[in-house]
Amino acid sequence: DAKTTQPPSMDCAEGRAANLPCNHSTISGNEYVYWYRQIHSQGPQYIIHGLKNNETNEMASLIITEDRKSSTLILPHATLRDTAVYYCIVRVAPLTGTASKLTFGTGTRLQVTL
Amino acid sequence: KAGVTQTPRYLIKTRGQQVTLSCSPISGHRSVSWYQQTPGQGLQFLFEYFSETQRNKGNFPGRFSGRQFSNSRSEMNVSTLELGDSALYLCASSLAISGGQETQYFGPGTRLLVL
């Protein structure tokens, strides 16, 4: 699986958009971009994933550049409860009958402040 | 639909003992993966089970083992506990059907402290 690079930490004011970047310059054509977050001492929470098109769900938006070498997770209106470590993961499509392992990096620690 | 559940949530053991952790996946999910999280090493993959068979294994010693039952529930066992085994143990479940959009959903974890 391709490696990812994320800034170690970011701050965001409550109510503003949080834009979390991820670099995955060695991504290959069959690899998806996944985002998870982990609030202190809890299990990681799935946020969103995509292959090449931009994606949006009730939690966030995922913007993937045309060359797929980087992506940005956008939390449109950050709240204090969004304070967490955000992980960007790139992984190949798994075969039937296997989930394939997730390789977590160190992630970005997002601090949302008043 | 209920999420992934893990029991117990907290556990204290002493060196040399063994421990068994349990994971119940989301209903209908057939794959269960286990991860260890420590402050020094981060989140590391232990193993994955599907249809009662281990499909993938991380780089952990043989003291770490697991199994999956016919109802997809899974257990992991750590024998001869060491201080370094103190960690948050996370279980994740997924449908594991064909296609690249396979998403793993994590449980709350079991925090193990080895004294």
Boltz contact constraints between the chains, C-beta under 6 A:
constraints:
  - contact:
      token1: [A, 32]
      token2: [B, 100]
      max_distance: 6.0
  - contact:
      token1: [A, 43]
      token2: [B, 90]
      max_distance: 6.0
  - contact:
      token1: [A, 43]
      token2: [B, 106]
      max_distance: 6.0
  - contact:
      token1: [A, 43]
      token2: [B, 107]
      max_distance: 6.0
  - contact:
      token1: [A, 43]
      token2: [B, 108]
      max_distance: 6.0
  - contact:
      token1: [A, 43]
      token2: [B, 109]
      max_distance: 6.0
  - contact:
      token1: [A, 44]
      token2: [B, 106]
      max_distance: 6.0
  - contact:
      token1: [A, 46]
      token2: [B, 103]
      max_distance: 6.0
  - contact:
      token1: [A, 46]
      token2: [B, 105]
      max_distance: 6.0
  - contact:
      token1: [A, 93]
      token2: [B, 100]
      max_distance: 6.0
  - contact:
      token1: [A, 94]
      token2: [B, 102]
      max_distance: 6.0
  - contact:
      token1: [A, 96]
      token2: [B, 98]
      max_distance: 6.0
  - contact:
      token1: [A, 97]
      token2: [B, 50]
      max_distance: 6.0
  - contact:
      token1: [A, 97]
      token2: [B, 96]
      max_distance: 6.0
  - contact:
      token1: [A, 98]
      token2: [B, 50]
      max_distance: 6.0
  - contact:
      token1: [A, 98]
      token2: [B, 55]
      max_distance: 6.0
  - contact:
      token1: [A, 98]
      token2: [B, 96]
      max_distance: 6.0
  - contact:
      token1: [A, 99]
      token2: [B, 31]
      max_distance: 6.0
  - contact:
      token1: [A, 99]
      token2: [B, 33]
      max_distance: 6.0
  - contact:
      token1: [A, 99]
      token2: [B, 48]
      max_distance: 6.0
  - contact:
      token1: [A, 99]
      token2: [B, 94]
      max_distance: 6.0
  - contact:
      token1: [A, 99]
      token2: [B, 96]
      max_distance: 6.0
  - contact:
      token1: [A, 99]
      token2: [B, 102]
      max_distance: 6.0
  - contact:
      token1: [A, 99]
      token2: [B, 104]
      max_distance: 6.0
  - contact:
      token1: [A, 101]
      token2: [B, 45]
      max_distance: 6.0
  - contact:
      token1: [A, 101]
      token2: [B, 56]
      max_distance: 6.0
  - contact:
      token1: [A, 104]
      token2: [B, 42]
      max_distance: 6.0
  - contact:
      token1: [A, 104]
      token2: [B, 43]
      max_distance: 6.0
